[in-house]
Amino acid sequence: MKRRWWLWPFVALVLVLGVRFALHFPWRSSWETLLDADLVALSLAAILNLLSLALKAVGWQLLLRRLWPIRFRTAQAASFAGAAVNCVSIALSGEAARMQLASTWDGVPLTLGARSILASRVAEAAALGVFLTGAGFFLAPTHRWRVLGIGIILLAGAALLFRRAPFLRRSREEISGGNGWRPADLALPVVVGVLSWLLQWATYHWVIVASHVAVAPVLSLLALILSNVGGILRLTPGNVGVVQGAVVLALKPAGIPSAPALAAGLALQAVQVFPVLALGLALLGRHGVRELLRRRAAEPA
């Protein structure tokens, strides 16, 4: 096994740049901006974020229930519990938790759970393409074509993946036997996904507004795009650092200083993490206790 000698200089460079950034960044100004944030607007953003996650769970359930009878409360509890795991872990730990919980509570086979989650990701990408394509018509002319271009690329990528991916596109015999999805099966999940992305956009915008930053809707949309693209691999728990960097980069074209932009990013992280953790753990505990009582009641005396 070859030693990756080049990795150490890269890590050292990242550490040096990180220390330099930490020493020169106006942390005090960011903290003061964060403390002065509008709590009413932050509360509204937290509610919108939870509704967005609930809609994503609905989209996943719509796909999975065509192949397996999963209950609404199971899909919601498993999705929020998985999102809570993602807040404190890296990679795909949350998706693994969602599959395991769906299997434990409603007997969903793990392979089918994995396929349905991948299918829901394709539907979410297509929904983002539709959302961006539609949003492009309502934005300023200077940004319209960029947003439209990203939306069209996402739509084309989702369509190509659906046509080529074997876990989505099945033969007629397999579909009739309940082992695949038709193109029409993704229509309703995509509609639900568009509504979810719209709520996410509103979440980003209201959090930035709550930090007393005068921002145009197109910049909050740019922050949403950068955050999701940068956080695909989930290299940090809850994408810490990625979210803040996305907000700072998105607000830079408007001449907004880094300190209030970072404060908005920190507020956004809090809105996306703490309510999800609380609700995910509460749903997990309630569903788990209910399942335990059901099993005890089914046992012979």
N, C-alpha and C positions, 0 to 999 in steps of 0.2 A: 504494500500500500504506500503510495507516494505521499510524502508530506507536503501539505499545501503551504509552502514557505511564503507565498505571496499574500496569504491571508493576514499574517501578523502586521506587515506594514499598512495594510488597508485598515485594520482595526485601530492601529496607533494613530493613523491620520484622522479617523472618525472621532477618536477620543480627544485629540488635540483641538479639532474644530468644535467639538461639543463643549469643551472647557472654555475655549475662547468666546463662544456664543453666550455661555452662562455668565461669564464675568462681565460682559459688556451689555447684556440685555437689561432694559429698565424694568426689573421685576416689581419694584415698589409701585410704579405707576400702574402696571397691570393689575396688581392686587387691589389698589384703591378703586380702579374701574370696576373690578369684579364685585367688590363690596357694595358699590353704589348701583348695582344692577336692579332693574325693575322686577320685583318678585311676582307681580301679577302676570306680566308677559312671560316670565320663565315658567310659571305654573301652567299657563295656556300651552306653551311649547311642549311641556312634559306630557300633557294630556294628548296633544296631537301626535306625539311620538309613540305613545302607547296604542293609540288607535291605528297608526300605521303598521305597527307590529302585529296587531290583531288581524288586520286585513291580509297581511302576508301569510298568517296562519290559515286564513280562510282559503286563499289561493292554493296552498299546499293541500288542504283537505279536499278541495274540489277535484284535484287531480288524483289523489290517493283513493278517494271513495269510489271511483269508477272501477277500481280493481280490488278494493278491500273495504269492508264496512267499518270505517273509523268514525268514532263519535266526535261531535263538535267540541265538547269540553276536553276530550283527550288531545285533539289537535291543538287547541289553544294552550292547554297546560304544558304539553310537550314543547311547543314552540317558545313560550315564554321562559320555561326552564332552560331550554337550549340557549336562548338569548342571554339569560343570566350567566350561564357557564361561559359564553363568549366574552362576557364583561371581565372575567377574571382569568382567562386562559388564552392560549394562542392556537394558531392553525385551525383545524376543523373539529375541535373538541365539542363545541356546542351542537354541531350537526350529528355527531356520534351520540351525544346524550339524547337528542330528539328521537333518533332512530330506536335507541334502546328503550326509552320510555313508551313510545308507541307500540313496540313489541311486547313490553311487559303488561301494559294496560289493556290493549285491544288485540293482542296477538298478531300484529303486523309482521310478516317475515322481514328479516333484516335486509335481505337483498332487494325486496320490493320497496322497503323504506328508503334505501339508498337511491334507487332509481327514481322514486317519486320526488325526493329532494333535489336531485339533479334536474329533473323535469321542471320543478318549480323555479329553479335558478334560470333555466332557459326562458320560462314564461316571464320572470322578473326582468330579464335583459330585454326581451321583446317589449314589455310594458314600458321600460325606461326609454326605449327607442320611440315608441308612440308618444310618450309624454314629452320628450324633448322636441320631437317633430311638431307637436301641437303648440308647445310653449314658444317655439321659434317664431310663430306668427304674431305673438303678442309682445315681443321684446323689441328693444330699440334696433334700428337698422344696422348699427355698427356691430351688434352681436348676433343678429338673427341667423346669418348664414353659418356661423360657427356652430350654433346650437342645432340647427337643421342638419348640418353635416354629421355631427356626432350621432344624432337620432337615426339618420338613415343608415349609418355604418352599423349601429347596434341592431337595427331591424334586419339588415342583410345578414349579419353574423348569426342572429338567432334563427333565421329561416334556414340558413345553410347548415347549422348544427342540427336542426330538427330533421332535415332531409338526410343527413349523413350519420347521425349518432344511432347506433343499433339499439340503445336502451330506450329510445323514443319511437323511432319509426319501425313498426313491426309489419309483418305480412298480414293479409286479410284473415288468414286462418288463426293466427295468434291473437289478433285483435278480437275476433269473435269469441275466442276462448278466454278472454279477459287478461291478456298478457301485454297489452300495449295501448298506445294512445293514438287516436286519429288527430289530424290537424285541427278539426273543429273542437276537440276536447280542450284545446289550449285557449279558446276564444274567451270564455268567461274568466279563467284565471288571469288572463292578460288585462281584461277590463278592471278586475279587482286590483291588479298590480299597478295600473295607472293611478287609481285613487290613492293607493298606498304611497306612491312616489310624490303625488301632489301634497299629501300630508307631511311627508318628509321635507319637502321644499318649504312648506309653511313653518315647520319646526326650526329649520336653519334660519329662516328669515326673522322669526320672532325672537329667537335667542340673540341674534346679532343686534336687533333693534332694542332688546332689553338691556344691552350693554351700552346704550346711548351712542351707538354708531349709526350715522346717517348713511344708509346703504340702499342701493337700487336692487330690486328683486333679481335682476340678472346676475348680480355678483353673489347673492346668496345661492342662486342656482349653480353658479360656477363652483362655489365651495362644496356643494353637495356632490357634484360630479368628481371633483378632485379627491374628496374624502373617500368615495366609494371605489374609485380606480386605485388609489394608493393603498387602500385597505383590503384588497382582494385576498392577499395571502395571509392576512391577520398575523403579522410578525410580532405584534405587541398585544398584551391583554387589553381588550376593548379598543384596540387601535389607538392607544395613547400615543401622542406625538404626531400621528398621521392626521388626526382630526384638526389639531391646532395648526399644523403646517398648512393644511388645505385652506383653512380660514384666512391665515396670514397671506398666503399667495393669492387667494381670490380677491381680497380687499386691497391688495397692493396697487392695481391699476387705477383705483379711485383716489390714491394718495393718502390712504388711511394709515396712520403710524402703526408700528408693530405692537406697541404696548396694548392699546385697546383691542386690536385684532386678536392678540393672544388671550386677552381676558374673555372675549367672545368665544374663542375656541375652548377655553377651560369651562365656561358656563355651559357650552354645548355638550361637553363630555359629561358634566354632572347631570344634565337633563337626560342624557341617553343611558346613563349607567345606573344611578341610584334608584329611580322609580322602577326600572326593569328588574334590578336585583330584588327589590322588595316584593314586587308582584310575582315574579317568577318563583321565588322561594315560598311565598304564601300559597300559590296554586299547587306547587309541588307537594307541600306539606298536607294541604287539604285533600288533594287527590290521593296521596299515599295513605293517609289515615282512612279515608273512605274505602279504598281498595282492601286494606287490612281488615276492616270491620266486615266487609262483604265476604271475604274468604273465611273468616271465623264463623260467620253465620251459616256458611255452606258446609262447614265441617259437621260430621255426625256427633251427636251428644255423647 
